[in-house]
Amino acid sequence: MEANTSPFKAVVQIILGSSSIARRTILAEMGYEFTIMTADIDEKCIRKDKPEDLVMALAEAKADAIISKLQIINHQEKDVEQTILIAADTAEAILQRPIGDYIKDAEPTLLITCDQVVVYEGVVREKPSSKEEARQYLKDYSGSHAATVGSVLVTNLKTGFRKGEWDRVEIYFHEIPDEIIEKLIEEGIVLNVAGGLIIEHPLILPFVKQVVGTTDSVMGLPKALTDKLLREAL
């Protein structure tokens, strides 16, 4: 992870509300230090007609779920009681940290939550439910195009300020050989991403004809938008 030299980055605590390896990588590339929490929500319970509305609603639901996980520690020193919001993955992690660390956590804490879907011929696609569905998704993209619609929501846990936006990227493909599709299916990684779409994978990259937008947005975390929202939330 890059050295944290920016004054902005030095005074803020960041929680990335995602288990996505790609999002972790992108946020680290941006120079931020962060902890990770996951929302563990049932995304199928949230439905919207428009993909932009859906990804925003899911990002908000994830933020609400993570905030509900946050635990309060009461620290009393003489007659002064300080209540500090903390975020930790396990109770063991909490117990291992000195109480002084939590006083530092009274600094602004920004929670980032995201969601993404793929849109193909006007239809929203989420993570494939099976290898067969993933195979059909990839065959559909071959020689055609799809779009990713992704959201970023930033919540300031100290002030309650919350703001989010969405980003859309159009992706055009050359013909994708069946053997490449089968290799991707066997690897299994396409089962864990929206629409089975992962353009940065070395097997699929040679068959990407054009990307109208940014690759980091396709990977799940648009850098420019994320940085803008973090600064606005602070």
N, C-alpha and C positions, 0 to 999 in steps of 0.2 A: 504494500500500500504506500502511496506517495506521501512524502513529508507534508505535514499540515502547517503551512506557513502563513496562510491568509488569516488576518484578524477575524474575519467573519467565521471562518471554519474553526477557529480556536475557541470561540465563546459559545458555541452551540452544540448541544447533544443531539444526535440523530438516531432515530430508530427506523430501520427499513422493514416495513411490514410485508415481507415477501420471502418465500423460500427459493425463489428463482436464482440459479447460479449466474445467469446472464445479467440480471439486475444487480446482483452483488458486485460483479466484475465491473460493470459500467460505473456504479457509484464510487467504487474504489479508484477507478481511473480518473474520476473527477476530483480526486484528492480528499474526499471526505472520510472521516473515521465514523463508524456506526456500529450499532448492535442490531440484532435481528430478532424479530418476533413474527409469528405467523397467526393468521386470523382463524383458520380452521372453520370456515363457514360453509354452508350448503349453497353453492352458487346457483344450483338449478332452481332454488326457491325464488330467485329474483329474476323477473322477466320484464323486458321493456320492448316496445315495438322498434325503436330506432337503436342501432348499435352504439351511437354516441351516448344516448341516455342509459343504455345498459352498462357500459363500462364505467360511467360516472357513478351509477347506483351501486355497483359492485365495489368500487373503491371506497365509497362512503360506508358501506356495510362492513368492509374489512377494517376500516379505521375504528368504527364503533365497537367491533368485537375485540380489537386489540386494547382499546382504552378500558374495556371492562376487565381485562386481565391485569391491568396495572394495579399494583398493591401499594397500600399506604403504610408507611412506617412512622411511628410516633417516637420522637426522641426528646427526652426531657433533660434539661440541664439547669439545675437549680429551679427557679420558678418559671423558666421559659420553655414552652413546648413548641417545637418546630415540626411541621408536617411536610414531608418531602415525598413527591411522587417519584417512584422508581420503576424502572422496567428491567426485568430479569427473566431469563428463560426458565430457571428453576429456583426452588426455595434454597437449595444448596448453594447456588451462586450468590443469593442474597446474604446468607449467613457467613460466607467467606470474605465478604467485603467489609472493611472497617466502616463504622458509622460516618466517619468524616467524609467518605466518598459520596455519601448521599447528600451531604450539605452542598458539595460541588454540583450535584445534579439539580439543585434549585435553579441553576442556569437554564435558559430556555431550552426546551426539548421539542424537537420537530419530528413528527411522525409522517413517514412517506408511505402511502398505499397506492397500489396500481392495479389495473386490470387491462386485458387485451382480448379482442376477438378478431377473427378473420372474416371478411365479407367476400363472398364469391357469388356473382350473378344476383346480387341483392339479398342473399341469404346469409345470416349470421352463423359462423362456425366457431364452436369452442373446442376444447380438447377432444380428440377422437375417443370414442367409447370402446373401440376395438381395433385390431390390426386391419380388419376388412374395411372399416370406415376410413382409417388413415390411408390405406392403399387407394381407395376411391378418391379421397381428397387430393392426393398427389397426382393421380392420373388426370383429374380435372384441371389442375394447374398447368400441366404439360402443354406447351404451345399456346397458353392462354394467359390470363392475368387475374390477380386477386388484390385485395387491399387489407391492410391491418388498421384497426382503430384501437388506439390505446389511451388510457387515462392516467393522469398523475394527480394525486390529491395530497396536499400537505396540511397537517393540523399542528398548530402550536399548542402544546399541552399545558403551557403556563397561562396563556391568555385566552385560549378557546378559539382563536382565529383559525378559519379553515377556508382554503381555496383550492379549486381543482380545474383542470382543463383537459381537453382531449386533443389527440393528434392523429392524422390519417396519412398513410403512405400507400402509394400504388406500386405494385410489383408485377413486372412482365417477365414471362419465362419463354425460353426456347423449348423445343421438344425434350422431354426428360425420358431417357431410355428405361424400359421396364426393369432391367437389371439394377439400375441405380435405385429405383423405387423399392425394389425388394431388399436391397442392402440396408436402406434407411429403415424399413419396416423391421428387419431382423435386429438392428441395433436397438430399436425401441424408443429412441429419444424423441421421435416425432409424435409419440403417444402422449407426451408430457407438455406439449406446447399448443397454443391456440391454433386451430385449423390444421394441425400437423405441419405447420410452416416454419422452417428454420433455415433462412437463406445463408447464414454464415457458416453452415456446415460444409466442410471441404468437398463432400460428395455432390451437394446441390449447387454450390457456388458457381461452377462453370456453366450452369444452365440458367443462371439469372441474366436476363437480357437487359433489363433496365429497372432502376429503383427511383421512383419520383418521391423524394423525401429523404430521411436519414436512416442509415442502417441501425443506429442505436435505438431509434423508435421502433423498428421492426423487432429488435431483440427485447423490447419491453420497457425501456426507460430512456425517453428522449432527453439528452443531456441539457440542451438549451432551455427547454421548458421546465425541467426539474430544478435547474439552478435558479431560474427566474422565480418560481413559486417558493423556493426555500428563502430567498431574499425578501420576498414580499411578506411571507409569514413571520419573519423575524422583525 
